[in-house]
Amino acid sequence: MIQRFWAALLCVAVVVLAFALSAHAEEPRAPQTYVVLVGIGEYQDKAIQARPYAEDDIKALYDLVVAKEYLGSDAEHVKLLLGTPDAKRKSEPATRANILKAITWLRTNAKPEDLAIFAFFGGGGPVGDGGKWRCYFASDSTVKDRAQNAVSANEIGDEFDKLKSQRLCVFLDVNFKSITSDTPLDVSLGDPPYKEFLGADDTPEKGPLPGRVLFLATNGLAPGIDLKDQKQSLFGKVIVDALKGGADKDGYEADGQVTTEEVAAYLDKEMPRLKRELAPDAKRVAHFVVGSQANRFALTNNPDARVKVQKQLDKLAQLIRDKKLTETMAREGQQFLERMPKLEAQQALRKEYQKLVEGQQTLEQLQQNREKLLESMKLPAANAREFTLKVMRAVALVQEFYVKETNSGELVANAVRGLYRRLDEPMPPSVVEALPKLKKMSAAELSEFLSDVRTQLGKREDLDEHKDIDIALQRMLSPLDPHTTYVGPADKARFELELKADYSGIGAQIRKDEATDMVRIVSPIKGGPAYKLGIQADDLIEKIIREVDSDGIKLAKEEVLETKDMALNEVVKKLLGKAGTHVKLMIRRGEKSVDYDIQRGRVQMETVVGFKRLADDSWDYMIDPDKKIGYVRLISFAPTTSADLKAVVANLRKQGMKSLVLDLRFNPGGMLTGAREVADLFIDDELIVSIRPRRGQEQKMFGQREGSLLDPPMVVLINGGSASASEIVSACLQDRDRAKIAGSRSYGKGSVQNVQDFDGGDLKLTIATFWRPNGKNLNKASTEGKDEDEWGVKPDKGFELVLPKGEEDSLAEALHNQEVIKKDKKEPEKPFKDRQLELALEHLRKK
């Protein structure tokens, strides 16, 4: 009896305790910050290259994180791991075990509302065959046993996949080629890159998980830039400066909070500028930011501005306590005063609340001005209807022509999710609830839903000037396949330039110059306006002066633009224009500046090139005059490619050509008709390719015997950059036993795209798949993408030569350098040895 009593009492106690613990667990708590910082400068294994300032950078981040005026994290919420002990900061050794333990601690403790920060500054390397995986070197890692004693990307990913925090910020300054080696290292960054930190959401787009932002010093395939005088890296300096308040620049004034979006903008501006000032001789590298556009959350405080903001919030709080504001206005005022809103109308509303709390206007005046601003943010019903009609018209075209069956509701759901994600706007509960039901809705119901969504988003500058259509259609189509998309009116000219290799402008390849921030001429295009005027490679465009616009209409005021203040795409827009119109350029060559008045003209890009340029900038196509071996490289398949190739081959035959190398490496494809005509040049009246649409009969394309070059031996060079039309040609010549295929496996793009005008832009839809003459599949996306699956074009037996990634990058650079038109025709001091080309030539010489 006594035993039963105590057992019952114990049972009650356990229940009470469990209830108390449960109640305690559900109590709301203030958001916390959890930080893991890893820095390793010197490695015990000297085969791992040192990063001199990695630990200094991480210490600077640590000092910022624990400083009360910036983030104010206490020691128990920060893990500092260093290669060299730091007693003052109470660091732990950055061993493999400690790094994994710290990551597990971060994953275990950080709740959805908490801020999680992870930083790794150090070395890394490839793991597995062909660098299929990556690892991050700990202080006790060795090159030889890195598969066991380094921290693998997969191990990191396993932990971060379970992380609950909806606010994760990662800073990486890692070089995965930090192993001292005489041979180039093959490194894969993952698919998608850095998935170990970013994860992949469950939407069809498989983008980064919400609330995750990654800041990279480089792409991970090169070391970052070090500032020796300051004993820190360029990336480390800019990040710390940004987080201390330098990046607090959104809107019309600093708001006291540094957000991820502000840090991304600060890096874009300051990294190139400081490189020019502090490390002008350093090799050009680019930083990267992934996720910031869809994730805007605060990282640190800007103490100088925070004081002012807090005073305003305190005054607003008093008005709320005095019940001067409605519940809606109280919530709105707190939101806009706490953080600078993105939209111009919202920023104007923030100013109204500032005037109120500073006593510069009455509550009645605020209410009147607020009503006007809210009214200005409403989208007219006609605009919402126009948006809906265009999106639904695109939906109808996709359903009619796309290569696979689609559901109109799923397409609309993709568009809506994409809009909210791109705008970084939370979806209203009504929209979230409706999305799963769209699949079964009629066209009329979908139209009503779309119109409501667009109306709720309102009138705003990030959706005006056709941006709402551009975003909705791009996000609607992106889950279908990588080659189906919408190109908006603003980008149509560039897209058509790439597709047709034909445009109207000054005729020059350009890029941003790191040293000056001006625009550098990479190469004039042979026969173009710039070429005829004597503009040369390496000339700098200082200024663009326009008296008329790109259509030739006279401007009210002369436009003088300094290129160092312009983005490259803006420069391109100013240089492109109607044939016959004029644009003036101030060109710097050496120490002199010269003005050029250029009359724009039609420019035909070269797509059929040889192995070197002659004195008159034409091409030499006879690579071996003794053995009479010709060489032709196709850069793409433009409308004029086949005609130009025929002319080159005819000229080579006149010179006695006995064999030919056709180089299709790095050729992304182009026009289907061009592929058919190029293949037809080398085969009899045989099947070239079969095209299978979703509906209708299979279409077969055959060659014609007339004019075909059937006799000389051929080798076709391909690699992973050979896609689409390149694969049609190489597969055809391989199946017809017309040529040996050499190099490495092709890309595997066996699909046909149709491009049609749509609302001022171009709608690009995959409408069919193409199949090689032997009936086998070319499309990698139709398989699981494994090496053993049937896709793409493989080199013939004895002709496969897969280049390490570093060597392939050097090959791409060498081929591009061949195309550049330079006044000085000197051969490079160390010419690149093209091993794949040598393999082809060795075979043909024996023939």
C-alpha positions in Angstrom: 0.0 0.0 0.0 2.8 2.4 0.9 4.7 1.4 -2.2 1.7 2.1 -4.4 1.3 5.5 -2.7 4.9 6.6 -3.4 4.6 5.2 -6.9 1.5 7.3 -7.5 3.1 10.4 -5.9 6.2 9.9 -8.0 4.0 9.6 -11.1 2.2 12.9 -10.2 5.6 14.6 -9.6 6.9 13.4 -13.0 3.8 14.7 -14.8 4.0 18.1 -13.0 7.7 18.4 -13.7 7.2 17.4 -17.4 4.4 20.0 -17.6 6.7 22.6 -16.0 9.5 21.9 -18.4 7.1 21.9 -21.4 5.7 25.2 -20.3 9.1 26.7 -19.7 10.3 25.4 -23.2 7.4 27.3 -24.9 8.1 30.6 -23.2 9.3 33.2 -25.8 12.8 34.3 -25.5 14.8 37.1 -27.1 16.6 36.1 -30.3 20.2 35.1 -29.7 23.4 35.2 -31.9 25.6 32.1 -32.3 28.9 32.5 -33.9 31.6 30.1 -35.1 34.9 31.7 -36.4 37.7 29.6 -37.8 41.0 31.0 -39.0 44.2 29.0 -39.9 47.3 30.8 -41.2 50.1 28.2 -41.0 49.6 24.5 -41.4 51.7 21.8 -39.8 51.8 20.0 -43.2 53.9 22.4 -45.3 52.3 21.0 -48.5 49.3 23.1 -47.6 50.0 26.7 -48.6 49.9 29.2 -45.8 47.4 32.1 -45.5 49.4 34.7 -43.7 46.6 36.9 -42.4 43.7 34.4 -42.0 44.0 34.4 -38.3 44.3 38.2 -38.1 41.1 38.5 -40.1 39.2 36.1 -37.9 40.5 37.9 -34.7 39.2 41.2 -36.2 35.8 39.6 -36.8 35.8 38.2 -33.2 36.6 41.6 -31.7 33.7 43.1 -33.7 31.3 40.3 -32.7 31.9 40.6 -29.0 32.0 44.5 -29.0 28.9 45.8 -27.3 28.5 48.7 -29.7 28.3 46.3 -32.8 26.9 42.9 -31.9 27.6 42.4 -28.2 27.7 38.6 -28.2 28.9 37.1 -24.9 31.7 34.5 -24.9 29.4 31.6 -24.4 27.7 32.3 -27.7 31.0 32.6 -29.7 33.4 29.8 -30.7 36.8 31.0 -31.8 39.1 28.4 -33.4 42.6 29.4 -34.5 45.7 27.6 -35.8 47.8 29.5 -33.2 46.6 29.8 -29.6 45.3 33.2 -28.4 45.0 33.2 -24.6 43.6 36.7 -24.5 40.6 35.8 -26.7 40.4 32.2 -25.2 40.6 30.5 -28.6 40.4 26.8 -29.1 42.7 24.8 -31.5 41.3 24.7 -35.0 41.5 20.9 -35.2 39.2 18.7 -37.3 37.4 17.5 -34.1 37.0 21.0 -32.7 35.7 22.4 -36.0 33.1 19.7 -36.3 32.2 20.0 -32.6 31.6 23.8 -33.1 29.5 23.3 -36.1 27.3 20.8 -34.2 27.1 23.3 -31.4 25.9 25.9 -33.8 23.3 23.6 -35.4 22.1 22.4 -32.0 21.6 25.7 -30.3 20.5 28.2 -33.0 16.7 28.4 -33.2 14.7 29.7 -36.1 14.6 33.3 -34.9 18.4 33.3 -34.0 21.2 34.8 -36.0 23.9 32.3 -36.9 27.3 33.4 -38.2 30.0 31.0 -39.6 33.3 32.1 -41.0 36.2 30.0 -42.3 39.5 31.6 -43.5 42.1 29.1 -44.5 43.0 26.4 -47.0 41.1 23.6 -48.8 41.5 21.0 -51.4 39.9 18.4 -53.6 39.0 14.9 -52.4 38.2 11.9 -54.6 38.7 11.1 -58.2 38.7 14.2 -60.4 38.2 16.5 -57.4 34.6 15.3 -57.1 34.4 16.5 -53.5 36.0 19.2 -51.4 37.5 19.5 -48.0 38.4 22.3 -45.6 41.8 21.9 -44.0 41.9 21.9 -40.2 45.1 22.7 -38.3 45.9 19.0 -37.9 45.0 18.0 -41.5 47.5 16.5 -43.9 47.4 16.5 -47.7 48.1 12.7 -47.9 45.3 11.7 -45.5 42.9 14.6 -46.1 40.0 12.2 -46.7 40.3 11.2 -43.1 41.7 14.2 -41.2 40.2 17.3 -43.0 36.6 18.5 -42.7 34.7 17.4 -45.8 32.0 19.6 -47.5 29.6 16.6 -47.0 30.2 16.6 -43.2 29.5 20.3 -43.1 26.4 19.9 -45.2 25.0 17.2 -43.0 25.1 19.6 -40.1 23.9 22.7 -41.8 21.0 20.8 -43.5 19.6 20.4 -39.9 20.2 24.0 -38.9 16.9 25.7 -37.8 18.1 29.3 -37.9 16.3 31.3 -40.6 19.2 33.9 -40.5 22.5 32.3 -41.5 25.4 34.4 -42.7 28.6 32.6 -43.9 31.9 34.4 -44.7 34.4 32.2 -46.6 38.0 33.0 -47.7 39.1 29.6 -48.8 41.3 28.4 -51.6 40.6 24.8 -52.7 43.8 24.8 -54.7 46.0 25.4 -51.6 47.9 22.1 -52.0 51.5 22.6 -53.3 51.5 20.6 -56.5 53.4 20.5 -59.8 50.2 19.5 -61.7 47.0 21.5 -61.9 44.3 20.4 -59.4 40.9 19.3 -60.4 38.3 20.9 -58.1 34.5 20.7 -58.2 32.6 23.4 -56.3 29.6 21.2 -56.1 26.2 21.3 -57.8 24.9 23.7 -56.9 28.1 25.3 -55.6 28.6 25.5 -51.8 25.5 23.5 -51.1 27.0 22.5 -47.8 26.1 26.0 -46.5 23.3 27.1 -48.7 21.3 23.9 -48.9 18.5 23.6 -51.5 14.9 24.4 -50.9 12.0 22.2 -51.9 10.8 24.4 -54.7 11.3 23.3 -58.4 14.1 25.9 -58.6 16.1 24.2 -55.9 17.6 27.5 -54.8 19.4 28.3 -51.6 17.3 27.8 -48.4 15.5 30.9 -47.3 17.5 33.1 -44.9 20.9 31.9 -46.0 23.6 34.3 -47.3 27.1 33.4 -48.4 29.9 35.9 -48.8 33.0 34.6 -50.7 36.4 36.3 -51.1 36.9 34.4 -54.4 35.1 31.5 -56.1 37.3 29.2 -54.1 39.7 28.4 -56.9 42.3 31.1 -56.2 43.7 32.8 -53.1 42.3 36.1 -51.9 44.2 39.3 -52.1 46.5 40.1 -49.1 47.2 43.6 -47.9 50.8 43.2 -46.5 51.1 46.8 -45.2 47.9 46.4 -43.2 48.4 42.7 -42.2 45.0 41.6 -43.3 43.3 40.4 -46.4 41.3 42.7 -48.7 38.2 40.6 -48.1 38.7 40.6 -44.3 39.2 44.4 -44.3 36.1 45.1 -46.3 33.9 42.8 -44.4 34.9 44.2 -41.0 34.6 47.8 -42.3 31.1 47.0 -43.6 29.9 45.4 -40.4 31.2 48.4 -38.3 28.8 50.6 -40.1 30.4 51.3 -43.5 27.7 49.4 -45.3 24.8 51.2 -43.6 23.8 53.1 -46.7 20.3 51.9 -47.8 17.9 54.7 -48.5 18.4 58.3 -47.7 20.3 57.9 -44.4 21.9 55.4 -42.1 19.3 53.6 -40.0 21.7 52.0 -37.4 21.5 48.5 -38.7 23.8 46.7 -41.2 21.9 44.2 -43.3 23.1 41.4 -45.5 21.9 43.3 -48.6 23.9 46.4 -47.5 27.0 44.3 -47.0 26.6 42.8 -50.5 26.3 46.3 -52.0 29.3 47.5 -50.0 31.5 44.6 -51.2 30.5 45.3 -54.8 31.7 48.9 -54.5 34.6 48.7 -52.1 36.4 45.5 -53.2 37.4 46.8 -56.7 38.1 50.3 -55.4 40.4 49.2 -52.6 42.2 46.7 -54.8 43.0 49.6 -57.2 44.3 51.7 -54.3 45.9 49.2 -52.0 46.9 46.2 -54.2 47.1 47.4 -57.8 49.6 44.7 -58.8 47.6 41.8 -57.3 46.1 39.3 -59.7 42.5 40.1 -60.6 40.0 38.0 -58.5 36.3 38.5 -58.1 34.3 38.1 -54.9 30.8 36.5 -54.9 27.7 36.8 -52.8 24.9 34.2 -53.0 21.5 34.6 -51.5 21.5 38.3 -50.5 18.9 39.3 -53.0 16.2 37.2 -51.4 17.5 37.5 -47.8 17.6 40.8 -46.0 18.3 40.6 -42.3 20.3 42.6 -39.9 23.9 41.5 -38.9 25.3 44.3 -36.7 24.6 47.7 -35.3 26.0 51.0 -36.6 26.5 52.7 -33.3 26.8 56.3 -34.7 23.3 56.1 -36.3 21.7 53.8 -33.8 21.7 56.5 -31.1 19.5 58.7 -33.2 17.2 55.9 -34.3 16.7 54.7 -30.7 15.7 58.3 -29.6 13.1 58.3 -32.3 11.8 54.9 -31.3 11.6 56.0 -27.6 9.5 59.0 -28.6 7.3 56.8 -30.8 6.9 54.4 -27.8 5.7 57.3 -25.7 3.1 58.2 -28.3 1.9 54.6 -28.3 1.7 54.5 -24.5 -0.4 57.7 -24.7 -2.6 55.9 -27.2 -2.1 58.6 -29.8 -1.6 56.1 -32.6 -3.8 53.3 -33.9 -2.5 49.8 -33.6 -1.8 49.7 -37.4 0.1 53.0 -37.3 2.0 52.0 -34.2 3.2 48.8 -35.8 4.0 50.6 -39.1 5.9 53.4 -37.3 8.0 50.9 -35.4 8.8 48.9 -38.5 9.9 51.9 -40.6 11.8 53.8 -37.9 13.6 50.6 -36.8 14.9 49.8 -40.3 15.1 51.7 -43.6 12.4 50.3 -45.9 13.3 49.4 -49.5 10.6 51.2 -51.4 10.7 54.9 -52.1 7.1 55.4 -51.0 7.8 53.6 -47.7 10.9 55.7 -47.2 8.8 58.8 -47.7 6.4 57.4 -45.1 9.3 56.9 -42.7 10.2 60.5 -43.0 6.6 61.4 -42.0 6.9 59.4 -38.8 10.3 61.0 -38.1 8.6 64.5 -38.5 5.9 63.4 -36.0 8.3 62.2 -33.3 10.5 65.2 -33.7 7.6 67.5 -33.3 7.8 68.9 -36.8 4.2 67.9 -37.7 1.0 67.0 -35.9 -0.7 63.7 -35.8 -3.4 65.0 -38.2 -0.8 66.0 -40.7 0.8 62.6 -40.5 -2.6 60.9 -41.1 -3.3 63.1 -44.2 0.2 62.6 -45.7 0.0 58.9 -44.9 -3.3 58.5 -46.7 -1.8 60.2 -49.8 1.3 57.9 -49.8 -0.7 54.8 -49.3 -2.9 55.8 -52.2 0.1 56.3 -54.4 1.2 52.8 -53.6 -2.0 51.3 -55.0 -1.8 49.6 -58.4 -4.5 50.7 -60.9 -6.8 47.8 -61.7 -5.9 48.2 -65.4 -2.2 47.5 -64.7 -3.1 44.4 -62.7 -5.3 43.1 -65.6 -2.5 43.8 -68.1 0.0 41.9 -66.0 -2.4 39.0 -65.7 -3.2 38.8 -69.4 0.5 38.7 -70.4 1.4 36.0 -67.8 -1.6 33.8 -68.8 -0.7 34.3 -72.5 2.8 33.0 -71.8 1.2 30.1 -69.8 -0.8 29.2 -72.9 2.3 29.2 -75.2 4.2 27.0 -72.8 1.3 24.5 -72.6 1.0 24.5 -76.4 4.7 24.2 -77.4 6.9 23.0 -74.5 8.4 19.6 -75.0 6.7 18.2 -71.9 3.2 18.4 -70.6 2.7 21.2 -68.1 0.0 22.2 -65.6 -1.1 25.9 -65.9 -1.6 26.1 -62.1 1.9 24.9 -61.4 3.3 27.5 -63.8 1.3 30.3 -62.1 2.5 29.0 -58.7 6.1 29.2 -59.9 5.6 32.7 -61.1 4.0 33.9 -57.8 6.7 32.2 -55.6 9.4 33.7 -57.7 7.9 37.2 -57.5 7.8 37.1 -53.7 11.2 35.5 -53.4 12.8 38.1 -55.7 11.2 41.0 -53.9 12.1 39.5 -50.5 8.5 39.9 -49.4 6.7 37.5 -47.1 3.7 35.8 -48.8 0.4 36.8 -47.3 -1.4 33.8 -45.6 -4.1 33.9 -48.3 -1.6 33.4 -51.0 0.3 30.6 -49.1 -3.1 28.8 -48.6 -4.1 29.2 -52.3 -0.8 27.9 -53.9 -1.5 24.1 -53.4 -5.0 24.6 -54.9 -3.8 26.2 -58.1 -3.2 22.9 -59.9 -6.9 22.3 -60.2 -8.1 25.8 -60.9 -9.5 26.9 -64.3 -7.9 29.6 -66.4 -10.5 32.2 -65.2 -9.7 31.3 -61.5 -6.0 31.5 -62.1 -6.4 34.9 -63.8 -8.4 36.2 -60.8 -5.7 34.9 -58.4 -2.8 36.5 -60.4 -4.6 39.8 -60.6 -5.2 39.7 -56.8 -1.5 38.9 -56.2 -0.3 41.8 -58.4 -2.8 44.2 -56.8 -1.5 43.3 -53.3 2.1 43.9 -54.3 1.1 47.4 -55.3 2.8 50.1 -57.3 6.5 50.0 -56.6 9.8 50.8 -58.4 11.2 47.3 -58.3 8.2 46.1 -60.4 7.8 49.0 -62.8 9.2 49.3 -66.4 8.3 45.7 -67.3 10.1 44.2 -64.3 7.0 42.5 -63.0 6.6 40.6 -66.2 10.3 39.8 -66.5 10.5 38.4 -63.0 7.2 36.5 -63.2 8.0 34.8 -66.5 11.6 34.1 -65.7 10.7 32.5 -62.4 7.8 30.7 -64.0 10.0 29.0 -66.6 13.2 28.4 -64.7 12.0 25.1 -63.0 11.2 23.6 -66.4 14.8 23.3 -67.8 17.9 25.4 -67.9 17.4 26.4 -71.5 13.8 27.6 -71.2 13.5 31.3 -70.1 12.2 34.7 -70.9 14.6 37.5 -72.0 13.1 40.9 -71.2 13.1 44.0 -73.5 16.1 45.5 -71.6 18.3 42.4 -72.3 16.9 41.4 -75.7 19.7 43.2 -77.7 22.4 41.3 -75.8 20.6 38.0 -76.1 20.2 38.4 -79.9 23.9 39.4 -80.2 24.9 36.2 -78.6 22.5 34.1 -80.6 23.0 35.7 -84.0 26.6 37.1 -83.6 25.3 40.1 -85.5 24.6 43.5 -84.1 24.9 47.2 -84.7 27.5 49.1 -82.7 31.1 50.1 -82.6 32.5 46.6 -83.0 34.7 45.8 -80.0 34.9 43.3 -77.2 35.2 45.2 -73.9 35.5 44.5 -70.2 35.9 46.4 -67.0 39.6 47.3 -66.2 40.5 46.4 -62.6 43.3 48.9 -62.3 41.4 52.0 -63.4 37.7 51.0 -63.3 37.4 52.2 -66.8 36.4 50.1 -69.8 39.2 48.3 -71.6 39.1 47.2 -75.3 39.8 43.5 -75.3 39.9 43.4 -79.1 38.4 45.3 -82.0 36.3 43.1 -84.3 37.7 42.7 -87.7 35.9 44.9 -90.2 33.9 46.8 -87.6 33.9 50.6 -87.1 36.4 50.5 -84.2 38.8 48.4 -86.2 38.6 50.7 -89.3 39.4 53.7 -87.1 42.5 52.1 -85.6 41.2 51.5 -82.1 43.4 48.9 -80.5 43.4 46.1 -77.9 44.2 47.5 -74.4 42.9 51.0 -75.2 40.9 52.4 -72.4 37.5 54.1 -72.9 37.6 57.1 -70.5 34.4 58.8 -71.6 31.4 58.2 -73.8 29.9 61.4 -75.3 26.5 61.2 -77.0 24.7 64.0 -78.8 22.0 61.6 -80.1 20.5 58.5 -78.5 21.0 55.0 -79.8 18.2 55.5 -82.3 19.7 58.7 -83.6 17.3 61.1 -81.9 19.0 64.3 -80.7 19.3 64.6 -77.0 18.2 67.8 -75.2 21.7 68.0 -73.6 25.0 66.4 -74.6 25.6 63.3 -72.5 29.1 62.9 -71.1 29.6 59.6 -69.2 32.8 58.6 -67.4 33.1 54.8 -67.7 34.7 54.4 -64.3 31.4 55.2 -62.8 29.4 52.8 -65.0 28.5 49.2 -64.9 29.6 47.2 -67.9 26.1 46.4 -69.1 25.3 50.2 -69.0 28.4 50.9 -71.2 27.2 48.2 -73.7 23.8 49.8 -73.9 25.3 53.2 -74.7 27.7 51.8 -77.4 25.0 49.7 -79.2 22.8 51.6 -81.5 21.2 52.0 -85.0 23.6 51.7 -87.9 24.7 55.1 -89.1 24.3 56.9 -85.8 27.3 58.5 -84.1 28.9 58.2 -80.7 32.1 59.8 -79.5 34.7 58.1 -77.3 37.6 59.5 -75.4 40.3 56.8 -75.7 43.4 56.6 -73.5 46.4 54.9 -75.0 49.4 55.0 -72.8 49.7 58.5 -71.5 47.7 60.1 -74.2 43.9 60.6 -74.7 42.4 60.7 -78.2 38.9 61.5 -79.2 37.1 59.3 -81.8 33.9 60.0 -83.5 32.5 56.6 -84.4 29.7 55.9 -86.8 28.0 52.7 -85.7 27.6 50.0 -88.2 26.5 46.4 -88.6 29.1 44.1 -87.0 29.5 40.5 -87.9 31.2 38.5 -85.1 33.8 36.0 -86.3 32.5 32.4 -85.7 34.9 30.6 -88.1 38.6 31.0 -87.0 41.9 29.4 -87.7 44.9 28.7 -85.4 46.6 32.1 -85.7 46.1 35.5 -87.2 48.2 36.7 -90.2 49.8 40.2 -90.6 46.5 41.6 -92.1 44.5 40.1 -89.1 42.9 37.4 -91.3 43.3 33.8 -90.3 45.8 31.1 -91.2 43.8 27.8 -91.5 46.7 25.5 -92.7 48.1 24.3 -89.4 50.6 21.9 -91.0 51.8 23.1 -94.5 54.0 20.1 -95.0 51.4 17.5 -94.3 48.6 19.8 -95.7 46.5 19.6 -92.5 43.8 22.2 -92.2 42.4 23.5 -88.9 39.1 25.3 -88.4 37.5 26.3 -85.1 33.9 27.2 -84.8 33.1 29.5 -82.0 29.3 29.2 -82.3 26.7 28.3 -84.9 25.4 31.7 -86.2 23.4 32.3 -89.4 26.6 32.9 -91.4 28.7 30.1 -89.9 28.0 27.4 -92.5 28.6 29.8 -95.5 31.8 31.1 -94.0 33.0 27.5 -93.3 32.3 26.5 -96.9 34.4 29.3 -98.2 37.3 28.4 -95.8 37.2 24.7 -96.8 37.0 25.6 -100.5 40.2 27.7 -100.1 41.9 25.0 -98.1 41.2 22.5 -100.9 42.7 24.9 -103.4 45.9 24.8 -101.2 45.9 21.0 -101.4 44.5 20.1 -98.0 44.7 16.4 -97.3 43.1 16.2 -93.9 41.2 18.5 -91.5 40.8 19.2 -87.8 37.4 20.7 -86.9 37.6 22.2 -83.4 34.2 22.4 -81.6 35.6 22.8 -78.0 33.8 25.4 -75.9 31.2 25.8 -78.7 27.9 26.2 -76.9 25.8 25.7 -80.1 23.4 28.1 -81.8 21.2 27.8 -84.8 19.9 24.3 -85.6 20.0 25.1 -89.4 23.6 26.0 -89.0 24.4 22.6 -87.4 22.6 20.8 -90.2 24.4 22.7 -92.9 27.8 22.2 -91.3 27.3 18.4 -90.9 26.0 18.3 -94.5 29.3 19.7 -95.7 31.1 16.5 -94.7 28.6 13.7 -95.3 26.6 12.1 -98.1 22.8 12.2 -98.4 22.4 10.5 -95.0 20.5 11.2 -91.8 22.0 14.0 -89.7 19.7 14.3 -86.8 16.1 13.3 -85.7 13.9 15.9 -83.9 11.1 14.6 -81.6 8.5 17.1 -80.5 5.9 16.5 -77.8 3.2 16.5 -80.3 3.3 15.6 -84.0 5.6 13.4 -86.0 9.3 13.0 -85.7 11.3 15.2 -88.1 14.4 13.8 -89.8 17.1 16.0 -91.3 19.2 14.6 -94.1 22.3 15.8 -95.9 22.7 16.4 -99.6 25.5 14.8 -101.6 26.1 17.9 -103.8 29.1 19.9 -102.6 30.0 17.6 -99.7 33.6 17.0 -98.7 33.6 13.2 -98.4 37.2 12.2 -98.8 39.8 13.9 -96.6 40.3 12.3 -93.1 39.0 14.4 -90.2 39.2 14.7 -86.5 36.6 16.6 -84.5 37.7 18.0 -81.2 35.1 18.3 -78.4 34.9 18.8 -74.6 32.5 19.5 -71.8 31.8 23.0 -73.3 30.6 21.5 -76.7 26.9 21.6 -76.6 23.7 21.5 -78.7 24.6 22.2 -82.4 28.2 21.1 -81.7 26.9 17.7 -80.5 24.6 17.3 -83.5 27.6 17.8 -85.8 30.0 15.6 -83.9 27.5 12.8 -83.3 26.6 12.8 -86.9 30.2 12.6 -88.1 30.9 9.9 -85.6 27.9 7.7 -86.4 28.6 8.0 -90.2 32.3 7.0 -89.5 33.2 10.3 -91.2 35.6 11.6 -88.5 37.3 10.5 -85.4 36.0 12.3 -82.3 38.8 13.4 -79.9 39.0 15.3 -76.5 36.5 14.7 -73.7 32.8 14.0 -73.4 30.4 16.7 -74.6 27.9 18.7 -72.5 24.8 16.7 -73.2 22.3 19.3 -74.4 20.0 17.4 -76.7 17.1 19.8 -76.9 15.8 22.3 -79.4 14.7 25.8 -78.4 12.3 28.0 -80.2 12.7 31.8 -79.7 9.7 34.0 -80.4 8.9 37.7 -79.8 6.8 38.2 -76.6 5.9 41.6 -75.3 9.1 43.3 -76.4 11.3 40.5 -75.3 12.0 36.9 -76.3 10.3 33.8 -75.0 12.7 30.9 -75.3 11.0 27.5 -75.1 12.4 24.0 -75.4 10.1 22.4 -78.0 11.8 19.1 -78.8 14.7 16.8 -78.2 17.1 15.7 -80.9 18.6 12.3 -81.3 21.7 11.2 -83.1 21.6 9.2 -86.3 22.1 5.8 -84.5 18.9 6.5 -82.5 20.7 7.1 -79.2 20.0 9.8 -76.7 22.0 13.0 -76.5 20.2 14.8 -73.8 21.8 14.5 -70.3 18.7 16.0 -68.6 16.7 13.0 -69.9 18.8 10.6 -67.8 20.1 10.6 -64.2 23.3 12.2 -65.5 25.6 9.4 -64.4 28.8 8.7 -66.3 27.5 5.3 -67.3 24.2 6.7 -68.8 23.8 7.2 -72.5 24.0 11.0 -73.2 26.3 13.4 -75.1 29.1 12.5 -77.4 32.1 10.5 -76.2 35.4 10.5 -78.0 36.4 7.4 -80.0 38.5 4.7 -78.3 42.1 5.9 -78.1 41.1 9.5 -78.7 39.9 10.4 -75.2 42.1 13.0 -73.4 40.4 14.6 -70.3 42.3 17.7 -69.2 42.5 18.6 -65.5 40.3 21.7 -64.7 43.3 24.0 -64.5 44.6 23.0 -67.8 41.2 23.3 -69.5 40.9 26.8 -68.1 44.3 27.6 -69.6 43.2 26.1 -72.9 40.1 28.4 -73.0 42.3 31.4 -72.2 44.8 30.5 -74.9 42.0 30.0 -77.5 40.5 33.4 -76.6 43.9 35.1 -76.9 44.3 33.7 -80.4 41.2 35.7 -81.4 42.4 39.1 -80.0 43.6 41.5 -82.7 46.8 43.1 -81.5 49.1 45.5 -83.2 52.1 43.6 -81.9 51.9 40.1 -83.4 54.6 38.6 -81.2 54.2 35.0 -80.1 53.7 34.5 -76.4 56.9 33.7 -74.5 55.5 30.4 -73.2 53.0 29.1 -75.8 50.3 26.9 -74.4 50.7 23.2 -75.3 47.4 22.0 -76.6 47.6 18.3 -75.9 44.2 17.4 -77.4 45.1 19.2 -80.6 48.4 17.4 -80.7 46.6 14.1 -80.4 44.4 15.0 -83.4 47.4 16.1 -85.5 49.4 13.0 -84.6 46.6 10.8 -85.9 46.2 12.8 -89.1 49.9 12.9 -89.8 50.0 9.1 -89.8 47.1 9.1 -92.2 
